[in-house]
């Protein structure tokens, strides 16, 4: 469905490329989680796929065609639902849908039906004649999604679609997106909520500094990840062992004599023997498969990213 091959992109006034040799494949009818810290290049990549930016180097193919040709053949095949509210607050929900259906090139003969379908899918019928500026945060997110669905896209780009909503609205949106994938839509989903990605996505790609750090089937990624060990000791680790494990096991001190580190399968007994030889008493430990957040933090490091 979507094939991104060796894509580079650099903004005119930037000294550093926003994307560097990015390659990514998304299978038809699946949901791919696109993850990265602020400034990693996610927005640039989404903008390229949506046609908002030109491809400078590399290629993007959609449905077996170069992206530009595919968009000319099917102008509504790819839709972007941005993080920002993308509607007019002074218009009603129905008026917004009618306007954006026209902007997207939906034929007048189909417009009424598409609007009815979008209202029903996003459960907006009861507020159809309400001004958009009067809607709650959750309803605004649902209107954003409804507008994105008007052209019946094959590929839906969702950029932080649950930001700022209450738990009920969040669950509704996640169920709606899951239903779209089950109906055969292809979705690229960006979010800082790792639990959402784990619940929704079939595959995942993590990018940082414009490069793909990891991509693959989500469950396979989670299975292949090194196991994480949490330790609480009676006393801090000796300095030499602390330094060695920081290098070998990405050890992080979580507090006085509390540590978190990654460990390959089958190495727990060796580690415990090392602790015993160093007279380090273990008060508590927890050992198990990492979740997506742990993998993300290991790959992108823990430093704050303030760039948007």
ChimeraX attribute file (.defattr): number of C-alpha atoms within 10 A of each C-alpha:
attribute: neighborCount
match mode: 1-to-1
recipient: residues
	/A:1	16
	/A:2	20
	/A:3	18
	/A:4	19
	/A:5	16
	/A:6	14
	/A:7	21
	/A:8	20
	/A:9	23
	/A:10	16
	/A:11	13
	/A:12	8
	/A:13	6
	/A:14	8
	/A:15	8
	/A:16	13
	/A:17	16
	/A:18	21
	/A:19	24
	/A:20	20
	/A:21	17
	/A:22	20
	/A:23	17
	/A:24	18
	/A:25	17
	/A:26	23
	/A:27	14
	/A:28	16
	/A:29	18
	/A:30	22
	/A:31	28
	/A:32	26
	/A:33	26
	/A:34	23
	/A:35	24
	/A:36	26
	/A:37	24
	/A:38	16
	/A:39	17
	/A:40	23
	/A:41	25
	/A:42	23
	/A:43	17
	/A:44	19
	/A:45	23
	/A:46	21
	/A:47	17
	/A:48	18
	/A:49	24
	/A:50	19
	/A:51	16
	/A:52	12
	/A:53	14
	/A:54	13
	/A:55	18
	/A:56	12
	/A:57	15
	/A:58	15
	/A:59	16
	/A:60	22
	/A:61	18
	/A:62	20
	/A:63	14
	/A:64	12
	/A:65	15
	/A:66	14
	/A:67	23
	/A:68	17
	/A:69	13
	/A:70	17
	/A:71	16
	/A:72	10
	/A:73	11
	/A:74	13
	/A:75	16
	/A:76	20
	/A:77	17
	/A:78	23
	/A:79	25
	/A:80	24
	/A:81	23
	/A:82	19
	/A:83	16
	/A:84	12
	/A:85	15
	/A:86	18
	/A:87	20
	/A:88	15
	/A:89	15
	/A:90	13
	/A:91	16
	/A:92	20
	/A:93	28
	/A:94	20
	/A:95	19
	/A:96	24
	/A:97	28
	/A:98	19
	/A:99	16
	/A:100	20
	/A:101	23
	/A:102	15
	/A:103	10
	/A:104	15
	/A:105	13
	/A:106	19
	/A:107	12
	/A:108	11
	/A:109	8
	/A:110	12
	/A:111	20
	/A:112	15
	/A:113	12
	/A:114	22
	/A:115	23
	/A:116	16
	/A:117	17
	/A:118	24
	/A:119	24
	/A:120	13
	/A:121	17
	/A:122	20
	/A:123	16
	/A:124	20
	/A:125	16
	/A:126	9
	/A:127	16
	/A:128	18
	/A:129	13
	/A:130	17
	/A:131	17
	/A:132	22
	/A:133	15
	/A:134	13
	/A:135	16
	/A:136	13
	/A:137	17
	/A:138	21
	/A:139	19
	/A:140	21
	/A:141	27
	/A:142	25
	/A:143	28
	/A:144	24
	/A:145	26
	/A:146	25
	/A:147	27
	/A:148	26
	/A:149	27
	/A:150	27
	/A:151	27
	/A:152	17
	/A:153	19
	/A:154	20
	/A:155	28
	/A:156	25
	/A:157	24
	/A:158	24
	/A:159	21
	/A:160	17
	/A:161	25
	/A:162	24
	/A:163	16
	/A:164	12
	/A:165	17
	/A:166	12
	/A:167	11
	/A:168	9
	/A:169	18
	/A:170	19
	/A:171	14
	/A:172	16
	/A:173	20
	/A:174	17
	/A:175	12
	/A:176	16
	/A:177	21
	/A:178	18
	/A:179	13
	/A:180	20
	/A:181	20
	/A:182	13
	/A:183	10
	/A:184	14
	/A:185	19
	/A:186	24
	/A:187	29
	/A:188	21
	/A:189	24
	/A:190	25
	/A:191	20
	/A:192	17
	/A:193	14
	/A:194	17
	/A:195	12
	/A:196	17
	/A:197	24
	/A:198	18
	/A:199	10
	/A:200	21
	/A:201	21
	/A:202	21
	/A:203	23
	/A:204	25
	/A:205	21
	/A:206	21
	/A:207	23
	/A:208	21
	/A:209	19
	/A:210	24
	/A:211	20
	/A:212	20
	/A:213	15
	/A:214	16
	/A:215	18
	/A:216	17
	/A:217	13
	/A:218	20
	/A:219	15
	/A:220	11
	/A:221	18
	/A:222	17
	/A:223	12
	/A:224	13
	/A:225	19
	/A:226	18
	/A:227	20
	/A:228	22
	/A:229	20
	/A:230	18
	/A:231	18
	/A:232	19
	/A:233	17
	/A:234	14
	/A:235	14
	/A:236	16
	/A:237	21
	/A:238	12
	/A:239	9
	/A:240	8
	/A:241	13
	/A:242	16
	/A:243	13
	/A:244	12
	/A:245	16
	/A:246	15
	/A:247	10
	/A:248	12
	/A:249	16
	/A:250	14
	/A:251	20
	/A:252	15
	/A:253	16
	/A:254	12
	/A:255	10
	/A:256	12
	/A:257	16
	/A:258	19
	/A:259	19
	/A:260	21
	/A:261	19
	/A:262	24
	/A:263	21
	/A:264	13
	/A:265	13
	/A:266	9
	/A:267	10
	/A:268	14
	/A:269	9
	/A:270	10
	/A:271	12
	/A:272	14
	/A:273	12
	/A:274	13
	/A:275	17
	/A:276	12
	/A:277	10
	/A:278	12
	/A:279	13
	/A:280	18
	/A:281	16
	/A:282	15
	/A:283	12
	/A:284	11
	/A:285	13
	/A:286	10
	/A:287	15
	/A:288	13
	/A:289	17
	/A:290	18
	/A:291	17
	/A:292	20
	/A:293	15
	/A:294	14
	/A:295	18
	/A:296	19
	/A:297	13
	/A:298	12
	/A:299	15
	/A:300	16
	/A:301	10
	/A:302	10
	/A:303	8
	/A:304	8
	/A:305	10
	/A:306	8
	/A:307	8
	/A:308	9
